[in-house]
């Protein structure tokens, strides 16, 4: 989720720069469509998707293993939330579980 915010801010600031310079006159959504067409096979997009997918899977597995003694529905919901907020969850897990040495159940 954090990576997507950075990408959105970068695209919007580029759009504002283009509009201020007079190079682009269409709406922001048209600019996004043009940008997506241009960067669809970009190595940055592929790297970002792979990084997001990797951190999501890591967060899901960590949350799943950490809630081993919980009910299956709670484990699934908690793991899906961890995958959704994977960047935050991995940092939390690193600090709370690894550095402070708090064990899982």
C-alpha positions as CSV (number, residue, x, y, z in Angstrom):
1,X,0.0,0.0,0.0
2,X,2.8,2.4,0.7
3,X,4.4,1.8,-2.7
4,X,1.2,2.6,-4.4
5,X,1.0,5.9,-2.6
6,X,4.5,6.9,-3.7
7,X,3.7,5.9,-7.3
8,X,0.4,7.9,-7.3
9,X,2.2,11.0,-5.8
10,X,5.0,10.7,-8.4
11,X,2.5,10.5,-11.3
12,X,0.4,13.4,-10.0
13,X,3.4,15.6,-9.5
14,X,4.6,14.8,-13.1
15,X,1.1,15.6,-14.4
16,X,1.2,19.0,-12.5
17,X,4.6,19.8,-14.0
18,X,3.4,18.9,-17.5
19,X,0.3,21.1,-17.1
20,X,2.4,24.0,-15.7
21,X,4.8,23.8,-18.7
22,X,1.8,23.7,-21.1
23,X,2.8,20.3,-22.5
24,X,-0.4,18.6,-21.5
25,X,-3.9,19.9,-21.5
26,X,-6.2,16.9,-20.9
27,X,-7.5,15.6,-17.5
28,X,-5.5,13.7,-14.9
29,X,-7.3,10.5,-15.8
30,X,-6.3,10.8,-19.4
31,X,-2.7,11.5,-18.3
32,X,-2.8,8.3,-16.2
33,X,-4.2,6.3,-19.1
34,X,-1.4,7.6,-21.4
35,X,1.2,6.9,-18.7
36,X,0.0,3.4,-18.1
37,X,0.1,2.7,-21.9
38,X,3.7,4.0,-22.0
39,X,4.9,2.2,-18.8
40,X,3.0,-1.1,-19.0
41,X,6.1,-3.2,-19.6
42,X,8.4,-0.9,-17.7
43,X,11.0,-2.5,-15.5
44,X,9.9,-0.2,-12.6
45,X,6.3,-1.5,-12.8
46,X,7.5,-5.1,-12.9
47,X,9.8,-4.6,-10.0
48,X,7.1,-2.8,-8.0
49,X,4.6,-5.6,-8.6
50,X,7.1,-8.3,-7.7
51,X,8.1,-6.4,-4.5
52,X,4.4,-5.9,-3.5
53,X,3.6,-9.5,-4.2
54,X,6.6,-10.7,-2.3
55,X,6.0,-8.6,0.8
56,X,2.3,-9.6,0.7
57,X,3.1,-13.3,0.6
58,X,5.7,-12.9,3.4
59,X,3.2,-11.0,5.6
60,X,0.5,-13.6,4.9
61,X,2.8,-16.5,5.9
62,X,4.1,-14.8,9.0
63,X,0.6,-14.0,10.2
64,X,-0.6,-17.5,9.4
65,X,2.2,-19.1,11.4
66,X,2.0,-16.7,14.3
67,X,-1.7,-17.5,14.8
68,X,-1.3,-21.2,14.7
69,X,-3.5,-21.8,17.8
70,X,-6.3,-19.6,16.7
71,X,-9.6,-20.5,15.0
72,X,-9.3,-21.0,11.2
73,X,-11.6,-18.1,10.4
74,X,-9.6,-15.7,12.6
75,X,-6.4,-17.0,11.0
76,X,-7.6,-16.3,7.5
77,X,-9.0,-12.8,8.3
78,X,-5.8,-11.9,10.2
79,X,-3.6,-13.2,7.4
80,X,-5.6,-11.3,4.7
81,X,-5.3,-8.1,6.7
82,X,-1.6,-8.7,7.1
83,X,-1.3,-9.2,3.4
84,X,-3.3,-6.1,2.6
85,X,-1.1,-3.9,4.9
86,X,2.0,-6.0,4.2
87,X,4.6,-3.3,4.4
88,X,3.4,-2.2,7.8
89,X,3.0,-5.8,9.1
90,X,6.5,-6.9,8.1
91,X,8.0,-3.9,9.9
92,X,5.8,-4.6,12.9
93,X,6.8,-8.2,12.9
94,X,10.5,-7.3,12.6
95,X,10.3,-4.9,15.6
96,X,7.9,-6.7,17.9
97,X,8.7,-10.4,17.2
98,X,12.4,-10.4,16.1
99,X,14.0,-7.4,17.8
100,X,12.0,-7.4,21.0
101,X,11.9,-11.2,21.0
102,X,8.2,-11.6,21.7
103,X,7.2,-15.1,20.8
104,X,4.1,-16.1,18.8
105,X,1.5,-18.3,20.5
